[in-house]
Amino acid sequence: AVNATALVRLGPPTPEEMGFCDLVKVQEIGGRIVTLFTQTKSASDGCRLSTVILRASTSSLLADLERAVDDGVHAVKNLCKDGRLVPGAGATEMELSLRLKRF
């Protein structure tokens, strides 16, 4: 999304591997302050890639964040392959309850 080189290793990228972005802004999402890097030119060209930069105070917290992002990406990937996914944690039952009340 930012014309960077995909890295298959952990560690800082070299200047040749780093990309660029059009806009950097700080925004609150879900009660957390995050920094967004936006590439408007790639978005208008139909680019469907995203760059996620994680930061944490400890390496174990960073590993947890990486696993959470990885889990989310894989969940969306699986949903795109097979749309028969049923939401868990009682979401289906709650929706059925609401529709029955409206009926």
TIMI-2910 file (N, C-alpha, C, CB; in pm, 1 decimal, decimal comma, always signed):
<rs>
+----------+----------+----------+----------+----------+----------+----------+----------+----------+----------+----------+----------+------+
!      n_x !      n_y !      n_z !     ca_x !     ca_y !     ca_z !      c_x !      c_y !      c_z !     cb_x !     cb_y !     cb_z ! resn !
+----------+----------+----------+----------+----------+----------+----------+----------+----------+----------+----------+----------+------+
!    +81,6 !   -119,3 !     +0,0 !     +0,0 !     +0,0 !     +0,0 !    +85,8 !   +125,4 !     +0,0 !    -92,7 !     -0,1 !   +119,2 !  Ala !
!   +208,2 !   +113,9 !    +48,5 !   +295,5 !   +230,7 !    +53,5 !   +419,2 !   +211,2 !    -35,0 !   +337,9 !   +258,8 !   +198,2 !  Val !
!   +405,9 !   +120,3 !   -132,1 !   +515,1 !    +90,2 !   -225,7 !   +640,7 !    +40,4 !   -156,0 !   +548,7 !   +212,8 !   -307,0 !  Asn !
!   +621,5 !    -34,5 !    -49,2 !   +734,0 !    -92,1 !    +23,5 !   +754,6 !   -235,7 !    -23,0 !   +710,5 !    -86,4 !   +177,2 !  Ala !
!   +867,9 !   -293,0 !    +13,7 !   +898,4 !   -431,0 !    -17,1 !   +846,6 !   -519,4 !    +95,4 !  +1050,0 !   -450,8 !    -38,2 !  Thr !
!   +777,2 !   -628,1 !    +61,1 !   +728,0 !   -720,7 !   +163,1 !   +846,8 !   -791,4 !   +227,5 !   +628,6 !   -824,2 !   +101,9 !  Ala !
!   +850,3 !   -792,4 !   +359,1 !   +960,2 !   -854,3 !   +432,4 !   +912,5 !   -984,1 !   +496,1 !  +1015,9 !   -758,2 !   +539,9 !  Leu !
!   +995,4 !  -1086,4 !   +487,8 !   +962,7 !  -1214,1 !   +551,1 !  +1049,7 !  -1237,1 !   +673,2 !   +979,5 !  -1329,5 !   +451,9 !  Val !
!  +1107,6 !  -1132,7 !   +723,4 !  +1193,0 !  -1141,4 !   +841,3 !  +1153,1 !  -1031,4 !   +938,0 !  +1343,6 !  -1130,1 !   +803,2 !  Arg !
!  +1183,1 !  -1053,7 !  +1064,8 !  +1161,4 !   -949,3 !  +1163,6 !  +1285,2 !   -861,5 !  +1169,3 !  +1129,4 !  -1009,5 !  +1302,9 !  Leu !
!  +1267,4 !   -739,7 !  +1201,0 !  +1379,5 !   -646,7 !  +1208,5 !  +1348,6 !   -522,9 !  +1127,2 !  +1509,3 !   -712,5 !  +1159,1 !  Gly !
!  +1428,0 !   -421,7 !  +1146,7 !  +1401,1 !   -295,9 !  +1075,9 !  +1429,2 !   -308,9 !   +926,2 !  +1485,8 !   -182,3 !  +1135,1 !  Pro !
!  +1348,4 !   -244,4 !   +842,8 !  +1373,2 !   -247,1 !   +699,1 !  +1487,0 !   -153,1 !   +660,9 !  +1246,4 !   -209,8 !   +622,8 !  Pro !
!  +1549,1 !   -183,5 !   +549,8 !  +1652,5 !    -94,9 !   +497,1 !  +1583,6 !    +21,7 !   +425,9 !  +1749,4 !   -171,8 !   +399,9 !  Thr !
!  +1654,1 !   +129,9 !   +399,8 !  +1591,1 !   +242,9 !   +328,9 !  +1534,9 !   +203,8 !   +191,6 !  +1692,2 !   +355,3 !   +311,6 !  Pro !
!  +1596,7 !   +107,1 !   +125,5 !  +1546,8 !    +64,0 !     -5,2 !  +1415,4 !    -13,1 !     +7,0 !  +1651,3 !    -22,4 !    -75,6 !  Glu !
!  +1393,0 !    -79,4 !   +122,3 !  +1272,9 !   -159,8 !   +142,9 !  +1154,9 !    -76,9 !   +192,1 !  +1301,5 !   -270,6 !   +241,3 !  Glu !
!  +1182,1 !    +39,5 !   +248,4 !  +1075,7 !   +123,1 !   +302,6 !  +1000,0 !   +191,5 !   +190,6 !  +1132,3 !   +226,9 !   +399,7 !  Met !
!   +872,4 !   +213,0 !   +213,3 !   +789,3 !   +282,8 !   +116,8 !   +768,9 !   +427,0 !   +157,8 !   +655,4 !   +213,1 !   +101,2 !  Gly !
!   +657,6 !   +483,9 !   +114,8 !   +624,1 !   +621,8 !   +149,4 !   +472,9 !   +631,9 !   +162,0 !   +678,7 !   +722,8 !    +42,8 !  Phe !
!   +424,9 !   +739,4 !   +221,9 !   +281,0 !   +759,7 !   +234,2 !   +249,1 !   +907,3 !   +213,0 !   +229,6 !   +711,4 !   +372,6 !  Cys !
!   +123,3 !   +931,0 !   +179,5 !    +77,7 !  +1067,5 !   +152,0 !    +37,1 !  +1142,7 !   +278,2 !    -38,6 !  +1064,3 !    +55,9 !  Asp !
!    -12,8 !  +1069,4 !   +378,2 !    -68,4 !  +1135,0 !   +496,2 !    -41,1 !  +1049,8 !   +619,6 !   -220,4 !  +1159,7 !   +479,2 !  Leu !
!     +3,3 !  +1114,8 !   +725,4 !    +19,9 !  +1050,3 !   +855,4 !    -65,5 !  +1129,0 !   +954,0 !   +172,0 !  +1045,4 !   +900,4 !  Val !
!   -157,6 !  +1057,2 !  +1023,4 !   -241,9 !  +1127,6 !  +1120,1 !   -266,4 !  +1039,1 !  +1241,6 !   -376,2 !  +1169,5 !  +1055,9 !  Lys !
!   -295,5 !  +1101,8 !  +1352,8 !   -326,5 !  +1033,1 !  +1477,1 !   -476,9 !  +1039,4 !  +1496,0 !   -250,7 !  +1096,2 !  +1599,0 !  Val !
!   -537,7 !   +922,4 !  +1525,5 !   -682,4 !   +915,1 !  +1537,7 !   -717,7 !   +816,1 !  +1648,3 !   -747,8 !   +873,7 !  +1402,8 !  Gln !
!   -832,9 !   +835,2 !  +1711,6 !   -879,4 !   +741,9 !  +1813,6 !   -971,3 !   +639,5 !  +1748,8 !   -952,3 !   +816,4 !  +1928,9 !  Glu !
!   -937,0 !   +511,9 !  +1765,1 !  -1017,4 !   +402,7 !  +1711,4 !  -1039,4 !   +302,8 !  +1823,8 !   -948,3 !   +335,0 !  +1587,4 !  Ile !
!  -1163,8 !   +276,9 !  +1857,4 !  -1194,5 !   +180,6 !  +1962,5 !  -1138,6 !   +219,0 !  +2098,1 !  -1142,6 !    +46,7 !  +1924,4 !  Gly !
!  -1130,6 !   +347,3 !  +2127,4 !  -1080,9 !   +392,7 !  +2256,1 !   -929,4 !   +398,0 !  +2266,1 !  -1133,2 !   +304,9 !  +2362,4 !  Gly !
!   -860,5 !   +369,4 !  +2156,9 !   -713,6 !   +374,5 !  +2157,1 !   -665,6 !   +476,8 !  +2055,3 !   -653,0 !   +234,8 !  +2126,1 !  Arg !
!   -560,1 !   +545,1 !  +2091,6 !   -498,0 !   +640,2 !  +2000,3 !   -405,2 !   +561,8 !  +1907,6 !   -419,9 !   +752,6 !  +2078,2 !  Ile !
!   -427,7 !   +574,8 !  +1776,5 !   -344,2 !   +504,9 !  +1678,6 !   -291,1 !   +604,4 !  +1576,8 !   -423,7 !   +392,1 !  +1608,0 !  Val !
!   -182,8 !   +568,2 !  +1513,3 !   -125,3 !   +647,9 !  +1406,2 !   -158,5 !   +581,0 !  +1274,6 !    +28,1 !   +664,6 !  +1423,4 !  Thr !
!   -222,2 !   +654,6 !  +1183,7 !   -261,6 !   +600,2 !  +1054,4 !   -169,7 !   +653,9 !   +945,5 !   -408,8 !   +634,5 !  +1023,1 !  Leu !
!   -120,7 !   +565,1 !   +862,3 !    -40,6 !   +600,4 !   +746,5 !   -127,6 !   +576,3 !   +624,1 !    +93,4 !   +517,6 !   +740,3 !  Phe !
!   -154,6 !   +680,8 !   +546,3 !   -247,7 !   +669,8 !   +434,6 !   -176,5 !   +696,3 !   +302,7 !   -364,9 !   +767,1 !   +452,4 !  Thr !
!   -206,1 !   +612,4 !   +205,3 !   -151,9 !   +626,6 !    +70,3 !   -270,9 !   +643,8 !    -22,5 !    -62,5 !   +502,5 !    +28,5 !  Gln !
!   -310,6 !   +765,2 !    -51,4 !   -430,6 !   +789,0 !   -131,0 !   -410,1 !   +751,6 !   -277,1 !   -472,2 !   +934,3 !   -120,5 !  Thr !
!   -290,6 !   +766,8 !   -329,0 !   -266,3 !   +734,9 !   -469,1 !   -285,9 !   +585,9 !   -494,7 !   -124,9 !   +777,9 !   -510,1 !  Lys !
!   -232,9 !   +498,9 !   -408,1 !   -248,5 !   +354,6 !   -425,5 !   -393,4 !   +313,3 !   -410,0 !   -161,9 !   +279,0 !   -325,6 !  Ser !
!   -466,6 !   +377,8 !   -319,3 !   -606,7 !   +342,9 !   -298,4 !   -688,1 !   +372,6 !   -423,1 !   -664,0 !   +418,8 !   -178,5 !  Ala !
!   -659,7 !   +482,3 !   -490,5 !   -734,3 !   +514,7 !   -611,5 !   -697,1 !   +422,9 !   -727,0 !   -710,2 !   +659,2 !   -650,7 !  Ser !
!   -579,4 !   +360,3 !   -720,8 !   -537,5 !   +265,1 !   -823,3 !   -593,6 !   +125,8 !   -798,6 !   -386,6 !   +258,8 !   -829,7 !  Asp !
!   -666,7 !   +106,7 !   -688,8 !   -725,9 !    -21,9 !   -657,4 !   -636,5 !   -113,3 !   -575,9 !   -763,5 !    -90,1 !   -782,1 !  Gly !
!   -536,2 !    -59,1 !   -511,9 !   -446,4 !   -139,7 !   -428,8 !   -523,3 !   -192,6 !   -308,2 !   -322,9 !    -56,5 !   -382,9 !  Cys !
!   -510,3 !   -323,3 !   -279,2 !   -584,5 !   -383,6 !   -169,7 !   -492,2 !   -430,0 !    -57,7 !   -666,7 !   -500,0 !   -220,6 !  Arg !
!   -374,8 !   -374,6 !    -48,3 !   -280,0 !   -411,1 !    +55,8 !   -283,4 !   -308,8 !   +168,3 !   -138,3 !   -423,1 !     -1,7 !  Leu !
!   -247,1 !   -352,9 !   +286,2 !   -237,0 !   -263,1 !   +400,7 !   -108,1 !   -289,7 !   +475,2 !   -357,8 !   -279,3 !   +494,5 !  Ser !
!    -56,0 !   -186,1 !   +534,0 !    +61,7 !   -197,5 !   +618,0 !    +18,4 !   -175,3 !   +762,4 !   +172,5 !    -95,8 !   +575,3 !  Thr !
!    +52,6 !   -269,4 !   +848,8 !    +18,1 !   -258,1 !   +990,1 !   +147,9 !   -249,3 !  +1068,4 !    -69,4 !   -379,1 !  +1038,3 !  Val !
!   +162,6 !   -142,5 !  +1143,4 !   +281,3 !   -123,2 !  +1226,3 !   +238,1 !   -134,9 !  +1371,2 !   +350,2 !    +15,2 !  +1198,3 !  Ile !
!   +299,8 !   -227,5 !  +1442,6 !   +264,8 !   -250,0 !  +1582,7 !   +376,4 !   -199,3 !  +1672,4 !   +237,7 !   -399,6 !  +1609,5 !  Leu !
!   +337,4 !   -149,1 !  +1788,3 !   +434,0 !   -102,3 !  +1887,1 !   +384,8 !   -143,8 !  +2024,6 !   +454,1 !    +52,4 !  +1878,8 !  Arg !
!   +476,1 !   -190,5 !  +2109,0 !   +437,9 !   -232,7 !  +2243,3 !   +553,5 !   -208,2 !  +2338,7 !   +396,3 !   -381,8 !  +2245,1 !  Ala !
!   +521,1 !   -207,0 !  +2467,4 !   +623,3 !   -179,1 !  +2568,3 !   +712,6 !   -299,2 !  +2596,7 !   +557,8 !   -133,9 !  +2696,3 !  Ser !
!   +662,6 !   -421,4 !  +2572,7 !   +743,7 !   -541,2 !  +2595,5 !   +733,7 !   -633,7 !  +2474,5 !   +698,5 !   -615,0 !  +2724,6 !  Thr !
!   +830,1 !   -721,0 !  +2461,0 !   +828,6 !   -813,3 !  +2347,6 !   +714,0 !   -913,2 !  +2357,5 !   +961,0 !   -887,5 !  +2338,6 !  Ser !
!   +674,2 !   -951,6 !  +2479,9 !   +562,5 !  -1045,6 !  +2493,5 !   +430,1 !   -979,8 !  +2453,9 !   +554,3 !  -1098,3 !  +2638,0 !  Ser !
!   +412,5 !   -853,5 !  +2487,5 !   +292,4 !   -781,5 !  +2445,5 !   +290,5 !   -764,8 !  +2293,8 !   +284,9 !   -643,9 !  +2514,5 !  Leu !
!   +404,8 !   -736,9 !  +2235,4 !   +413,3 !   -725,2 !  +2090,3 !   +379,5 !   -858,0 !  +2023,7 !   +553,3 !   -678,6 !  +2048,1 !  Leu !
!   +426,1 !   -968,3 !  +2080,7 !   +394,1 !  -1100,0 !  +2026,1 !   +243,7 !  -1126,5 !  +2033,9 !   +471,8 !  -1209,8 !  +2101,3 !  Ala !
!   +179,4 !  -1085,1 !  +2143,6 !    +34,5 !  -1100,3 !  +2156,5 !    -38,7 !  -1017,8 !  +2051,4 !    -11,4 !  -1059,3 !  +2296,8 !  Asp !
!     +7,6 !   -895,2 !  +2028,1 !    -53,5 !   -810,7 !  +1925,6 !    -37,7 !   -872,1 !  +1786,2 !     +8,6 !   -670,4 !  +1928,6 !  Leu !
!    +79,3 !   -925,3 !  +1758,6 !   +103,3 !   -990,2 !  +1628,8 !     +9,3 !  -1108,1 !  +1609,7 !   +249,9 !  -1037,1 !  +1617,6 !  Glu !
!     -8,8 !  -1189,0 !  +1713,8 !    -99,3 !  -1303,7 !  +1704,8 !   -243,7 !  -1256,2 !  +1683,8 !    -89,2 !  -1391,0 !  +1832,4 !  Arg !
!   -283,4 !  -1149,1 !  +1749,8 !   -420,1 !  -1097,5 !  +1734,4 !   -444,4 !  -1049,5 !  +1591,6 !   -446,0 !   -982,6 !  +1833,7 !  Ala !
!   -348,2 !   -977,8 !  +1534,9 !   -361,5 !   -931,8 !  +1396,1 !   -364,8 !  -1051,5 !  +1302,3 !   -245,4 !   -836,3 !  +1357,7 !  Val !
!   -276,5 !  -1147,6 !  +1325,3 !   -271,7 !  -1267,4 !  +1242,1 !   -403,6 !  -1343,9 !  +1248,3 !   -156,3 !  -1357,9 !  +1285,6 !  Asp !
!   -460,3 !  -1358,2 !  +1367,8 !   -589,0 !  -1426,8 !  +1383,0 !   -699,4 !  -1353,7 !  +1307,0 !   -626,3 !  -1438,6 !  +1531,7 !  Asp !
!   -701,1 !  -1221,1 !  +1317,4 !   -802,0 !  -1142,8 !  +1246,8 !   -790,0 !  -1153,4 !  +1095,9 !   -792,4 !   -998,9 !  +1287,6 !  Gly !
!   -667,8 !  -1148,2 !  +1045,5 !   -644,9 !  -1159,3 !   +901,1 !   -690,1 !  -1296,3 !   +851,7 !   -495,4 !  -1136,2 !   +867,0 !  Val !
!   -655,1 !  -1400,9 !   +926,2 !   -693,9 !  -1535,0 !   +884,0 !   -845,1 !  -1556,4 !   +893,2 !   -621,9 !  -1638,9 !   +968,5 !  His !
!   -911,1 !  -1495,5 !   +991,8 !  -1056,5 !  -1507,1 !  +1002,1 !  -1123,8 !  -1443,9 !   +880,4 !  -1107,0 !  -1440,6 !  +1131,8 !  Ala !
!  -1078,1 !  -1325,9 !   +839,8 !  -1135,6 !  -1260,0 !   +721,9 !  -1104,2 !  -1340,4 !   +596,3 !  -1081,7 !  -1115,4 !   +708,1 !  Val !
!   -983,0 !  -1392,6 !   +586,8 !   -944,2 !  -1474,0 !   +471,1 !  -1034,7 !  -1596,6 !   +458,7 !   -796,4 !  -1517,8 !   +482,7 !  Lys !
!  -1058,8 !  -1665,4 !   +570,2 !  -1145,4 !  -1783,1 !   +567,4 !  -1289,7 !  -1746,0 !   +535,1 !  -1139,2 !  -1856,0 !   +701,0 !  Asn !
!  -1337,1 !  -1633,1 !   +586,0 !  -1472,4 !  -1588,6 !   +556,9 !  -1488,8 !  -1556,2 !   +409,3 !  -1507,6 !  -1467,3 !   +641,5 !  Leu !
!  -1386,6 !  -1498,6 !   +347,7 !  -1393,5 !  -1467,1 !   +204,8 !  -1395,6 !  -1594,3 !   +120,1 !  -1274,9 !  -1378,9 !   +163,9 !  Cys !
!  -1328,0 !  -1699,0 !   +166,4 !  -1326,5 !  -1825,4 !    +92,7 !  -1458,7 !  -1899,2 !   +105,8 !  -1212,8 !  -1914,0 !   +141,7 !  Lys !
!  -1518,0 !  -1898,2 !   +224,3 !  -1640,3 !  -1973,2 !   +251,0 !  -1730,7 !  -1887,9 !   +338,6 !  -1609,3 !  -2110,2 !   +319,1 !  Asp !
!  -1837,3 !  -1834,7 !   +281,7 !  -1925,9 !  -1742,4 !   +352,0 !  -2023,1 !  -1808,0 !   +447,5 !  -2001,9 !  -1664,0 !   +254,1 !  Gly !
!  -2007,9 !  -1937,7 !   +474,6 !  -2100,6 !  -2007,3 !   +563,4 !  -2060,3 !  -1996,8 !   +710,5 !  -2109,9 !  -2152,8 !   +523,6 !  Arg !
!  -1978,9 !  -1901,7 !   +745,6 !  -1935,3 !  -1883,8 !   +883,4 !  -2051,6 !  -1834,1 !   +969,4 !  -1816,6 !  -1785,3 !   +890,4 !  Leu !
!  -2070,8 !  -1895,2 !  +1084,2 !  -2175,5 !  -1854,0 !  +1176,8 !  -2109,9 !  -1781,8 !  +1294,1 !  -2259,6 !  -1976,6 !  +1225,8 !  Val !
!  -2154,5 !  -1659,8 !  +1326,2 !  -2094,7 !  -1587,0 !  +1438,2 !  -2115,2 !  -1661,6 !  +1569,6 !  -2154,0 !  -1446,2 !  +1448,0 !  Pro !
!  -2020,1 !  -1648,9 !  +1657,9 !  -2026,9 !  -1717,2 !  +1786,5 !  -2066,6 !  -1623,7 !  +1899,0 !  -1894,3 !  -1781,2 !  +1818,3 !  Gly !
!  -2047,9 !  -1669,6 !  +2020,8 !  -2072,9 !  -1594,1 !  +2144,1 !  -2218,2 !  -1550,1 !  +2156,7 !  -1982,3 !  -1472,4 !  +2149,8 !  Ala !
!  -2310,3 !  -1629,8 !  +2101,4 !  -2452,2 !  -1598,7 !  +2115,4 !  -2504,2 !  -1494,9 !  +2018,2 !  -2478,6 !  -1552,5 !  +2252,4 !  Gly !
!  -2423,3 !  -1451,6 !  +1921,8 !  -2467,1 !  -1347,6 !  +1827,7 !  -2584,4 !  -1394,9 !  +1742,3 !  -2350,9 !  -1305,4 !  +1737,4 !  Ala !
!  -2581,0 !  -1520,4 !  +1699,1 !  -2689,8 !  -1574,5 !  +1617,3 !  -2819,8 !  -1579,3 !  +1698,0 !  -2653,5 !  -1715,8 !  +1565,2 !  Thr !
!  -2811,1 !  -1625,9 !  +1822,1 !  -2929,6 !  -1634,2 !  +1906,0 !  -2987,2 !  -1496,1 !  +1935,8 !  -2896,7 !  -1705,9 !  +2035,8 !  Glu !
!  -2901,0 !  -1397,0 !  +1956,6 !  -2948,7 !  -1260,7 !  +1982,5 !  -3021,6 !  -1205,1 !  +1860,0 !  -2830,7 !  -1168,4 !  +2020,9 !  Met !
!  -2967,4 !  -1228,0 !  +1741,3 !  -3032,7 !  -1179,3 !  +1619,6 !  -3166,5 !  -1248,6 !  +1598,4 !  -2942,2 !  -1201,0 !  +1497,6 !  Glu !
!  -3171,5 !  -1379,7 !  +1621,7 !  -3298,2 !  -1451,7 !  +1609,5 !  -3400,5 !  -1398,4 !  +1709,5 !  -3276,7 !  -1602,5 !  +1630,8 !  Leu !
!  -3357,1 !  -1370,1 !  +1831,2 !  -3446,2 !  -1315,3 !  +1933,1 !  -3504,3 !  -1181,6 !  +1889,1 !  -3371,9 !  -1299,1 !  +2065,6 !  Ser !
!  -3419,3 !  -1094,0 !  +1835,3 !  -3467,0 !   -962,7 !  +1788,7 !  -3567,0 !   -977,3 !  +1674,9 !  -3349,0 !   -875,5 !  +1743,3 !  Leu !
!  -3540,1 !  -1068,2 !  +1582,7 !  -3631,6 !  -1085,3 !  +1468,9 !  -3764,0 !  -1147,5 !  +1512,9 !  -3566,5 !  -1172,5 !  +1360,4 !  Arg !
!  -3760,6 !  -1238,8 !  +1610,9 !  -3883,5 !  -1296,9 !  +1661,8 !  -3968,5 !  -1192,0 !  +1733,2 !  -3852,1 !  -1412,6 !  +1756,0 !  Leu !
!  -3903,8 !  -1101,1 !  +1807,4 !  -3977,3 !   -995,5 !  +1874,8 !  -4045,3 !   -903,1 !  +1774,0 !  -3884,1 !   -915,6 !  +1965,3 !  Lys !
!  -3977,2 !   -876,1 !  +1661,6 !  -4036,5 !   -790,7 !  +1558,2 !  -4150,4 !   -860,2 !  +1484,2 !  -3930,0 !   -747,7 !  +1458,8 !  Arg !
!  -4145,8 !   -992,1 !  +1479,2 !  -4246,2 !  -1072,0 !  +1407,5 !  -4377,7 !  -1066,0 !  +1482,0 !  -4200,0 !  -1219,1 !  +1391,1 !  Phe !
+----------+----------+----------+----------+----------+----------+----------+----------+----------+----------+----------+----------+------+
</rs>
